[in-house]
Amino acid sequence: MIDVPGIFASNVFNDEKMRVRLTQETYAALHASIESGTTLSIEVANAVADAMKEWAIEKGCTHYTHWFQPMTGITAEKHDSFISPHADGHVIMEFSGKELIKGEPDASSFPSGGIRATFEARGYTTWDPTSPAFVKDNTLCIPTAFMSYTGDVLDKKTPLLRSMDRINHEAVRILHLLGRTDITRVDATVGPEQEYFLIDKEMYDLRKDLKYTGRTLFGARSPKGQQLDDHYFGAIKQRVKAFMAELDEELWKLGIYAKTEHNEVAPAQHELAPIFTTVNIAADHNQLTMELMKRIAREHGMVCLLHEKPFKGVNGSGKHNNWSLSTNTGENLLKPGKKPEENTQFLLFLTAVIKAVDEYQDLLRLSVATAGNDHRMGGDEAPPFIISMFLGDDLEAIVEAIINGDDYESQGKVIMNTGAEALPEIRKDTTDRNRTSPFAFTGNKFEFRALGSALNISCPNIMLNTMVADVLSSFSDELEKANDIDAAVRRLIRKNLKKHRRIIFNGDGYTDEWRAEAEARGLLNLRSTPEALKKYTTKKNLDLFERNHIFNETEVRARQEILLENYIKIIDLEALTMLDMAKKDIFPAVSAFTGELAETIQRKRAVSEDIRVDAEIKLLNKLSDLLAAFSEKIDELDSKVGGSIAYRKNIQSHAEYCCNETLKTMDELRAISDEMEMCTASEYWPYPSYGELLFSVQ
């Protein structure tokens, strides 16, 4: 029996432990620094560092690390021991405030987008006191920001913290204009739902594509996939349940609010959902969650796949980003209340989000643009490439009433009677859920559903925080000039809802009709990562980042280059892996099988000319034709990979070439291989099949 309250956050140097281990003066000074952003004195830093070290040593730690999130999308850490030499030849365990606050990892090998040359190695990490330190693998991990020697940011955390400052400042500013002077802080909060696959490690080890790229580059569909919907919310297999139990325990020790776990739609697919927390901590927690999923799965003889589309023909994995705004008084600013049509504060913030999503739909789209997510989005498993907002019938009716100047009559509370005496009546929600919408209102938050499962959630939340803060700032500028605030707020809401209503769509986002309608509305349909990333450096977006002090132009262009370069490297790696598998394994396997077929035909004919070999000849001819086409397509892909060199002077053109040429040829090569797999005896095929991969964990 796990004592959950007893172990929760036991590996975290949180507020409770600081209150016990720090003097009252040091604790107060630290909190003042966190709340106001003032610089910590070295005396306070030394006291905090010493208390943190003593606690970590008690937990079995001998080392510490500045744990940071460079532009690789994953975390990074360099471990240093606490030892310090003593005059008598022994060592003592020390950790200073200077070591706590500042680290110096080598920055030359992290992506910088041209900000730093290879020979310019110095970079800095700096302690983020808003995210508590924790113990992982007997090492004290200190969440930090990461920047270059020039001061340009090279990480995910710094701009996220900047965007949190902006949303806080502008939300408080407009609330004070509405008379809510009791509110002194507003935090963006997030609860990221995490989808993932679990497959047997022995099967994984036999697949080069999974090991090198995280997804299957070849593989014919299994006869059984997700068509029966029998996996979704089904009974969890014991092996998976054991994994989930250990994962929960380790997450709880790190203070991560793991709440919900279940089977997802595709075979071998699952989901974990935490309770929401402030976006900075949520981002740190999600990175830890993904890391622990991978480690614990291996301890249970499985591999956790976080690629957005590891298997063709079954649902891929996303990460639903449930975003809202919470005040220091415990109020959710996106909660409509019982009468949303009369809740001016809610309607004003709702309008701000609507305006922000419409004006910066390109930023939301590019914030989830990756090579892996391109395979997932736009299908019947993930939102379309077109960014739109779902409000539900009731809220949309309120919006229309405001725009048209009509009175809105609420339908009131609707009770659903199940028709069975033993079952209680239940209250119907005011809105349904639209699983085809990229950005859906779900009661008291917006669920941004377009994130891929492997994505660092900092990126989309930087965009959300920044663009909503910018709109709130413009609203405050307008309202501060008004003589009658109430009348001015009503006018502002109506004007902006009328102007930006095009972004609201409650229907089926998968249909051709919606794509045509979205185009008529002027909404963007950015169907690939290179196409989306092109929008990063438009004047509108550069101005937004500069105006809100999130990025300077150099930092934006660096990020664009890093993401494009990463896209190119992934496509190149996948193409090279395909060529390796095709040349060394698949071609020889099919050739051997066709040779066996030919020998079988000859043996039968040698026995008697009357023995029918029509079926064998038909299969042999089919496979021989496919093998010839396969060989030609291998040569074509080889040529495409080599031909990309001509585009390397222009990174945008290079990425577009990879998308339009290399990927297209890869898909064609796969189609031929998958057809050959269906015709080749299983003992000849060199890799575990989809059926073996998806149903290997029992």
Secondary structure, DSSP 8 states (H G I E B T S, - for coil): ---HHHHTTTTEE-HHHHHHHS-HHHHHHHHHHHHH-----HHHHHHHHHHHHHHHHHTT--EEEEEB-BTTSS-B--EEESEEE-TTS-EEE---HHHHHEE--B-TTS--TTSS-TT--BEEEEE-TTS-EEEETTEEEEEEEEEETTS-B-BSHHHHHHHHHHHHHHHHHHHHHTT-TT---EEEEEEEEEEEEEEEHHHHTT-HHHHHHSS-SS----SSSSTT--STT----HHHHHHHHHHHHHHHHTT--EEEEEE-SSTTEEEEEE--EEHHHHHHHHHHHHHHHHHHHHHTTEEEE--S-SSTTS---BEEEEEEEEETTS-BTT---S-GGG-HHHHHHHHHHHHHHHHTHHHHHHHT--HHHHHHTTSTTS--SS--EE--HHHHHHHHHHHHT---------EE--S-TTS--EE--SS---TT-SEEE-SSSEEE---BTT--THHHHHHHHHHHHHHHHHHHHHHTT-SSHHHHHHHHHHHHHHHHGGGB--S-TTSHHHHHHHHHHT-----SHHHHHGGGGSHHHHHHHHHTTS--HHHHHHHHHHHHHHHHHHHHHHHHHHHHHIIIIIHHHHHHHHHHHHHHHHHHHHH-TTS--HHHHHHHHHHHHHHHHHHHHHHHHHHHHHHGGGGTTSHHHHHHHIIIIIHHHHHHHHHHHHHHHHHS-TTT-SS--HHHHHT---
